[in-house]
Amino acid sequence: MSDGTVHFEKRGGIASIVFDRPDARNALTMAMYDQLAVACDAIARDPEVRVATFRGTGKAFAAGTDIHEFLSFSSAEDGIAYEQRIDATITQIEKLPVPTIAAVEGVAMGGGLLIAAACDFRVATPAARFGVPIARTLGNCLSVASTARLVAALGCGLSKRLLLLGDAISAEEALRCGFVLELASPENIDEVVRTLCTRLASNAPITMRVAKESIRRLVESLPAGEDLVRAAYGSEDFRAGVRAFLAKQQPKWTGR
């Protein structure tokens, strides 16, 4: 299985970021997160970019972080470092000075959901699904910052369904709660995204930039949370969850 690639290109003021690892449903490796960070830097520095889009290849947006990346974790501090790294990349997306659109086909899970949530708008196909199934699978956690992003985008009730029950919500439900702006068939999603890009590119760029940053700053007022990350990533349950996931088995939780 490949390490994957994050492609970046710009055409006519529209930047495009594509997650390319279809054999793993675009599960992101650390190398892909690094490439995503570089692409975000390029967009932030380019005054010609007016809109940026994010999407995956094949039948998925992104299935989260590749679980193999967790095999080397040996302590709670590894979890702290990982969550800080993910937070930094997601913050880059949030801080982009131009409107951002996630075009979601298939699953947007874990880190994939956080990337979609960090975008300003989401367009999805009816088959799209959104979730963070770690309560059923890995036994780790999100950072407080990532949890705040989900609460801001989905509300407390849906966030608890995702994080405690391990539910995934459908594209229809995501549309009803306002998380998804518009549903489009697989055949029409490109046209819907193009139309949205055209609308955004015609608006006042400074007004949009200021509005984005104002909203981000409101959500960013966060309490400390490293103690919570240590509790999850330092647990026996997390190590057991990673082993069970890769072995395609049901984890046996002990609460330790």
Phi, psi and omega per residue, in radians:
M1 nan 2.378 -3.056
S2 -1.287 2.832 3.053
D3 -1.364 -0.187 3.103
G4 1.425 2.877 -3.121
T5 -2.470 2.524 2.971
V6 -1.889 1.956 -3.123
H7 -1.521 2.527 3.100
F8 -2.383 2.302 3.033
E9 -2.617 2.854 3.126
K10 -2.318 2.287 3.083
R11 -2.407 2.110 3.054
G12 0.976 0.665 3.100
G13 1.502 -0.013 3.107
I14 -1.916 2.083 3.096
A15 -1.581 2.476 -3.119
S16 -2.232 2.199 3.052
I17 -2.015 2.237 -3.070
V18 -2.240 2.225 3.063
F19 -1.516 2.104 -3.003
D20 -2.132 1.538 3.021
R21 -2.698 1.041 -2.961
P22 -1.105 -0.438 3.139
D23 -1.199 -0.250 3.096
A24 -2.140 0.472 -3.093
R25 0.912 0.630 3.108
N26 1.045 0.519 3.001
A27 -1.044 2.339 -2.969
L28 -1.563 2.225 2.982
T29 -1.517 2.932 3.090
M30 -1.078 -0.590 3.093
A31 -1.099 -0.662 3.119
M32 -1.205 -0.678 3.063
Y33 -1.061 -0.697 3.110
D34 -1.089 -0.748 3.123
Q35 -1.149 -0.644 3.086
L36 -1.095 -0.725 3.120
A37 -1.094 -0.724 3.125
V38 -1.111 -0.734 3.127
A39 -1.102 -0.730 3.119
C40 -1.109 -0.679 3.081
D41 -1.050 -0.743 -3.123
A42 -1.113 -0.718 3.125
I43 -1.139 -0.777 -3.088
A44 -1.089 -0.519 -3.086
R45 -1.556 -0.194 -2.993
D46 -1.721 1.890 -3.110
P47 -1.224 -0.219 -3.134
E48 -1.435 -0.315 -3.132
V49 -1.303 2.279 3.131
R50 -1.951 -0.449 -3.133
V51 -2.593 2.611 3.073
A52 -2.260 2.417 3.113
T53 -2.055 2.615 3.124
F54 -2.245 2.357 3.106
R55 -2.792 2.937 3.094
G56 -1.961 2.837 3.047
T57 -1.557 2.835 3.084
G58 1.221 -2.415 -3.003
K59 -1.871 0.464 3.131
A60 -2.595 2.671 2.952
F61 -1.386 -1.175 3.004
A62 -2.899 2.292 -3.062
A63 -1.564 0.352 3.129
G64 1.646 -2.873 3.126
T65 -1.381 2.429 3.059
D66 -1.042 2.168 -3.037
I67 -1.127 -0.435 3.099
H68 -1.034 -0.436 3.127
E69 -1.105 -0.380 -3.095
F70 -1.529 -0.143 -3.081
L71 -1.105 -0.492 -3.105
S72 -1.483 -0.088 -3.109
F73 -1.221 2.275 -3.133
S74 -2.183 -0.114 -3.104
S75 -2.670 2.964 3.087
A76 -1.080 -0.531 -3.116
E77 -1.147 -0.500 3.047
D78 -1.106 -0.664 3.089
G79 -1.152 -0.707 3.085
I80 -1.040 -0.838 -3.119
A81 -1.092 -0.722 3.141
Y82 -1.113 -0.854 -3.113
E83 -1.115 -0.636 3.090
Q84 -1.127 -0.679 3.139
R85 -1.162 -0.765 3.118
I86 -1.141 -0.774 3.122
D87 -0.997 -0.710 -3.119
A88 -1.088 -0.731 -3.133
T89 -1.225 -0.758 3.126
I90 -1.109 -0.671 3.100
T91 -1.095 -0.636 3.070
Q92 -1.014 -0.748 3.122
I93 -1.108 -0.809 -3.135
E94 -1.067 -0.607 -3.067
K95 -1.491 -0.055 3.119
L96 -0.977 2.341 -3.027
P97 -1.361 0.045 -3.135
V98 -2.108 2.760 3.084
P99 -1.074 2.540 -3.115
T100 -2.190 2.524 -3.102
I101 -2.273 2.252 2.993
A102 -1.741 2.131 3.059
A103 -1.714 1.846 -2.946
V104 -1.849 2.006 2.969
E105 -2.067 2.284 -3.117
G106 1.333 -2.574 -2.991
V107 -1.484 2.493 2.913
A108 -2.232 1.641 -3.010
M109 -2.057 2.605 3.053
G110 0.945 -2.123 3.113
G111 -1.030 -0.543 3.081
G112 -1.128 -0.706 3.079
L113 -1.132 -0.700 3.135
L114 -1.108 -0.669 3.090
I115 -1.116 -0.799 3.122
A116 -1.086 -0.714 -3.125
A117 -1.185 -0.500 3.129
A118 -1.293 -0.324 3.091
C119 -1.328 2.794 -3.112
D120 -1.333 -0.576 -3.113
F121 -2.433 2.669 3.090
R122 -2.285 2.220 2.994
V123 -1.965 2.331 -3.024
A124 -2.385 2.685 2.977
T125 -1.465 2.780 -3.111
P126 -1.019 -0.437 -3.115
A127 -1.477 -0.060 -3.108
A128 -1.138 2.566 3.087
R129 -2.429 2.559 -3.034
F130 -2.239 2.304 3.140
G131 -2.981 2.966 3.036
V132 -2.402 1.447 -2.945
P133 -1.431 0.436 -3.003
I134 -1.154 -0.427 3.091
A135 -1.184 -0.381 3.115
R136 -1.745 -0.343 -2.933
T137 -2.034 -1.010 -2.954
L138 -1.841 -0.537 -3.087
G139 1.330 0.359 3.037
N140 -1.719 -2.648 -3.103
C141 -2.715 2.997 2.957
L142 -1.671 2.733 2.992
S143 -1.188 2.863 3.055
V144 -1.046 -0.676 3.140
A145 -1.094 -0.776 3.137
S146 -1.181 -0.664 3.081
T147 -1.094 -0.716 3.106
A148 -1.070 -0.652 3.105
R149 -1.076 -0.755 -3.136
L150 -1.177 -0.746 3.127
V151 -1.083 -0.714 3.125
A152 -1.132 -0.635 -3.061
A153 -1.509 -0.579 -3.002
L154 -2.033 -0.338 -3.030
G155 1.591 2.891 -3.076
C156 -1.145 -0.767 -3.056
G157 -1.053 -0.891 3.138
L158 -1.185 -0.631 3.118
S159 -1.074 -0.688 3.096
K160 -1.183 -0.638 3.066
R161 -1.059 -0.744 -3.134
L162 -1.215 -0.752 -2.974
L163 -1.553 -0.500 -3.119
L164 -1.731 -0.817 3.129
L165 -1.447 -0.381 -3.075
G166 1.317 0.364 3.115
D167 -1.185 2.761 2.893
A168 -2.037 2.445 3.139
I169 -1.790 2.584 -3.108
S170 -1.377 2.937 3.075
A171 -1.095 -0.656 3.121
E172 -1.086 -0.778 3.132
E173 -1.167 -0.682 3.095
A174 -1.116 -0.588 3.066
L175 -1.186 -0.757 -3.100
R176 -1.111 -0.605 -3.112
C177 -1.536 -0.010 3.081
G178 1.572 -0.019 3.129
F179 -1.192 -0.723 3.065
V180 -1.694 2.302 -3.136
L181 -1.331 -0.717 -3.036
E182 -2.715 2.506 3.003
L183 -1.686 2.525 3.127
A184 -2.540 2.546 3.077
S185 -1.182 2.763 3.097
P186 -0.967 -0.549 -3.126
E187 -1.303 -0.437 -3.031
N188 -1.908 -0.091 -3.018
I189 -1.101 -0.619 3.122
D190 -1.077 -0.736 -3.130
E191 -1.183 -0.688 3.113
V192 -1.100 -0.752 3.122
V193 -1.141 -0.724 3.116
R194 -1.060 -0.753 3.139
T195 -1.098 -0.734 3.115
L196 -1.141 -0.703 3.092
C197 -1.053 -0.743 -3.137
T198 -1.100 -0.743 3.118
R199 -1.077 -0.815 -3.100
L200 -1.171 -0.700 -3.114
A201 -1.150 -0.331 -3.130
S202 -1.567 -0.144 -3.121
N203 -1.514 2.918 -3.102
A204 -1.179 2.018 -3.045
P205 -1.117 -0.644 -3.125
I206 -1.215 -0.723 3.100
T207 -1.025 -0.789 -3.125
M208 -1.165 -0.715 -3.139
R209 -1.093 -0.764 -3.137
V210 -1.153 -0.734 3.128
A211 -1.093 -0.780 3.105
K212 -1.017 -0.829 -3.072
E213 -1.222 -0.602 3.078
S214 -1.074 -0.804 3.132
I215 -1.125 -0.750 -3.136
R216 -1.063 -0.742 -3.120
R217 -1.149 -0.617 3.101
L218 -1.100 -0.713 -3.111
V219 -1.336 -0.409 -2.985
E220 -1.340 -0.217 -3.120
S221 -1.228 1.676 -2.938
L222 -2.163 2.605 3.001
P223 -1.397 2.944 3.052
A224 -1.169 2.631 -3.116
G225 -2.597 0.171 -3.090
E226 -1.140 -0.507 3.097
D227 -1.082 -0.610 3.136
L228 -1.248 -0.722 3.109
V229 -1.102 -0.724 3.118
R230 -1.087 -0.687 -3.119
A231 -1.073 -0.665 -3.114
A232 -1.412 -0.923 -3.060
Y233 -1.261 -0.344 3.099
G234 -1.582 0.071 -3.055
S235 -1.510 2.711 2.996
E236 -1.132 -0.601 -3.140
D237 -1.030 -0.699 -3.140
F238 -1.106 -0.816 3.139
R239 -1.090 -0.692 3.107
A240 -1.178 -0.648 -3.140
G241 -1.128 -0.721 3.107
V242 -1.099 -0.803 3.138
R243 -1.079 -0.750 -3.119
A244 -1.162 -0.705 -3.138
F245 -1.056 -0.832 -3.096
L246 -1.219 -0.455 3.090
A247 -1.544 0.002 -3.121
K248 1.034 0.748 3.106
Q249 -2.078 2.850 3.058
Q250 -1.411 2.196 3.138
P251 -1.216 2.622 3.077
K252 -1.886 1.831 -3.062
W253 -1.398 2.427 3.116
T254 -2.021 -0.233 -3.076
G255 1.328 0.298 3.126
R256 -2.063 nan nan
